[in-house]
Amino acid sequence: PDLTGHEKFGLGNVKYNISGIHVTAVELPSASISLLPGSGIKLVIGNASLTIDMNWNIRTWMFKDRGRSTVHISKVFVSAIFSTPLDNTGPESISLTSCRTTSGDIDIKLNGKS
């Protein structure tokens, strides 16, 4: 979905809109899934990366600008535990019990008129 909002900086507001968000690349060089006896499933993803392209525009009381942007996030690590019910009383279900995510580097390239 598009992101629209405003932030207050110094003497005025900055209105922004981010649209046309597309994930263009995902790399998962190290991923594993293991069973946790009696409790569920553990997912571990290491050293992943993600590239996102988007349109942006900003407006302040002094100027406005718009353009395209590429965001590359690397050194992403995710550890998640999912629990599953042990009984057979109802439909299959799964719930997220815990999740920890860290990212190392974020590279943002803005292309605009200014």
RODREN-362548 format. One record per residue (C-alpha): residue number from 1; residue in three letters; chain; x, y, z. Coordinates in nm, 4 decimals. Example, Ala and Ser with C-alpha at 12.3 -4.5 7.8 and 13.67 -1.06 7.14 Angstrom:
RODREN-362548
(1,"ALA","A",(1.2300,-0.4500,0.7800))
(2,"SER","A",(1.3670,-0.1060,0.7140))
end
This chain:
RODREN-362548
(1,"PRO","A",(0.0000,0.0000,0.0000))
(2,"ASP","A",(0.0991,0.3629,-0.0484))
(3,"LEU","A",(0.2335,0.5621,0.2466))
(4,"THR","A",(0.1102,0.9182,0.2984))
(5,"GLY","A",(0.1622,1.1498,0.5923))
(6,"HIS","A",(0.3357,1.4517,0.7340))
(7,"GLU","A",(0.6143,1.5228,0.9801))
(8,"LYS","A",(0.6939,1.8440,1.1651))
(9,"PHE","A",(1.0491,1.9710,1.1131))
(10,"GLY","A",(1.1690,2.3041,1.2490))
(11,"LEU","A",(0.9368,2.5793,1.1281))
(12,"GLY","A",(0.6987,2.3740,0.9168))
(13,"ASN","A",(0.5468,2.0489,0.8065))
(14,"VAL","A",(0.6800,1.8137,0.5434))
(15,"LYS","A",(0.4073,1.6274,0.3565))
(16,"TYR","A",(0.5139,1.3060,0.1881))
(17,"ASN","A",(0.3737,1.0313,-0.0309))
(18,"ILE","A",(0.5434,0.7035,-0.1190))
(19,"SER","A",(0.3703,0.5024,-0.3908))
(20,"GLY","A",(0.4309,0.2280,-0.6429))
(21,"ILE","A",(0.6229,0.0196,-0.3906))
(22,"HIS","A",(0.7646,-0.2939,-0.5552))
(23,"VAL","A",(0.9955,-0.5573,-0.4111))
(24,"THR","A",(1.2384,-0.6210,-0.6979))
(25,"ALA","A",(1.4801,-0.8681,-0.5363))
(26,"VAL","A",(1.4933,-1.1008,-0.2363))
(27,"GLU","A",(1.7946,-1.3140,-0.1476))
(28,"LEU","A",(1.7837,-1.5825,0.1225))
(29,"PRO","A",(2.1321,-1.7386,0.1146))
(30,"SER","A",(2.0930,-1.9079,0.4517))
(31,"ALA","A",(1.7555,-2.0341,0.5699))
(32,"SER","A",(1.6563,-2.3268,0.7877))
(33,"ILE","A",(1.3420,-2.4725,0.9394))
(34,"SER","A",(1.3507,-2.7053,1.2382))
(35,"LEU","A",(1.0878,-2.8804,1.4447))
(36,"LEU","A",(1.0624,-2.7980,1.8153))
(37,"PRO","A",(0.9249,-3.1148,1.9764))
(38,"GLY","A",(0.5959,-3.0521,2.1509))
(39,"SER","A",(0.5776,-2.6836,2.0639))
(40,"GLY","A",(0.6124,-2.5924,1.6975))
(41,"ILE","A",(0.8489,-2.4813,1.4247))
(42,"LYS","A",(1.1564,-2.2546,1.4287))
(43,"LEU","A",(1.2504,-2.0543,1.1186))
(44,"VAL","A",(1.5949,-1.8946,1.0937))
(45,"ILE","A",(1.7007,-1.6743,0.8021))
(46,"GLY","A",(2.0552,-1.5387,0.7923))
(47,"ASN","A",(2.2292,-1.2748,0.5832))
(48,"ALA","A",(1.9238,-1.2033,0.3681))
(49,"SER","A",(1.8779,-0.8970,0.1492))
(50,"LEU","A",(1.5867,-0.7090,-0.0039))
(51,"THR","A",(1.5618,-0.4437,-0.2769))
(52,"ILE","A",(1.2578,-0.2158,-0.3069))
(53,"ASP","A",(1.1778,0.0441,-0.5779))
(54,"MET","A",(0.9235,0.3211,-0.5223))
(55,"ASN","A",(0.7995,0.6652,-0.6265))
(56,"TRP","A",(0.8154,0.9498,-0.3743))
(57,"ASN","A",(0.7133,1.3109,-0.3441))
(58,"ILE","A",(0.7526,1.5684,-0.0697))
(59,"ARG","A",(0.6106,1.9143,-0.0183))
(60,"THR","A",(0.7037,2.1882,0.2290))
(61,"TRP","A",(0.6122,2.5556,0.2473))
(62,"MET","A",(0.9400,2.6312,0.0604))
(63,"PHE","A",(0.9625,2.3636,-0.2090))
(64,"LYS","A",(0.8303,2.0429,-0.3521))
(65,"ASP","A",(1.0083,1.7546,-0.5213))
(66,"ARG","A",(0.9373,1.4072,-0.6525))
(67,"GLY","A",(1.1233,1.1166,-0.8030))
(68,"ARG","A",(1.2115,0.7481,-0.7790))
(69,"SER","A",(1.3983,0.5685,-0.5057))
(70,"THR","A",(1.5705,0.2355,-0.4583))
(71,"VAL","A",(1.6199,0.0952,-0.1085))
(72,"HIS","A",(1.8555,-0.1980,-0.0532))
(73,"ILE","A",(1.8470,-0.3643,0.2894))
(74,"SER","A",(2.1190,-0.6203,0.3607))
(75,"LYS","A",(2.2529,-0.8324,0.6454))
(76,"VAL","A",(1.8970,-0.9150,0.7541))
(77,"PHE","A",(1.8593,-1.1836,1.0191))
(78,"VAL","A",(1.5223,-1.3306,1.1239))
(79,"SER","A",(1.4434,-1.5849,1.3930))
(80,"ALA","A",(1.0784,-1.6838,1.4357))
(81,"ILE","A",(0.8985,-1.9512,1.6334))
(82,"PHE","A",(0.5537,-2.0704,1.5281))
(83,"SER","A",(0.3346,-2.2781,1.7564))
(84,"THR","A",(0.0937,-2.5423,1.6374))
(85,"PRO","A",(-0.1865,-2.7038,1.8372))
(86,"LEU","A",(-0.1149,-3.0543,1.9628))
(87,"ASP","A",(-0.4743,-3.1771,1.9528))
(88,"ASN","A",(-0.6890,-3.2659,1.6547))
(89,"THR","A",(-1.0038,-3.0876,1.7769))
(90,"GLY","A",(-1.0349,-2.8282,1.5039))
(91,"PRO","A",(-0.8998,-2.6907,1.1782))
(92,"GLU","A",(-0.5240,-2.6674,1.1321))
(93,"SER","A",(-0.3813,-2.3419,1.2652))
(94,"ILE","A",(-0.0458,-2.1838,1.3336))
(95,"SER","A",(0.0455,-1.8767,1.5365))
(96,"LEU","A",(0.3589,-1.6669,1.5696))
(97,"THR","A",(0.4997,-1.7111,1.9201))
(98,"SER","A",(0.8137,-1.4990,1.8895))
(99,"CYS","A",(1.0010,-1.3085,1.6217))
(100,"ARG","A",(1.3332,-1.1248,1.6221))
(101,"THR","A",(1.4642,-0.9332,1.3218))
(102,"THR","A",(1.7785,-0.7260,1.2748))
(103,"SER","A",(1.9210,-0.5516,0.9706))
(104,"GLY","A",(2.2772,-0.4401,0.9171))
(105,"ASP","A",(2.2932,-0.2017,0.6225))
(106,"ILE","A",(2.0372,0.0188,0.4482))
(107,"ASP","A",(2.1333,0.1950,0.1240))
(108,"ILE","A",(1.8863,0.4554,-0.0080))
(109,"LYS","A",(1.9231,0.6120,-0.3530))
(110,"LEU","A",(1.6953,0.9079,-0.4309))
(111,"ASN","A",(1.6515,1.0361,-0.7852))
(112,"GLY","A",(1.4588,1.3607,-0.8083))
(113,"LYS","A",(1.4425,1.6967,-0.9779))
(114,"SER","A",(1.6358,1.8875,-0.7095))
end
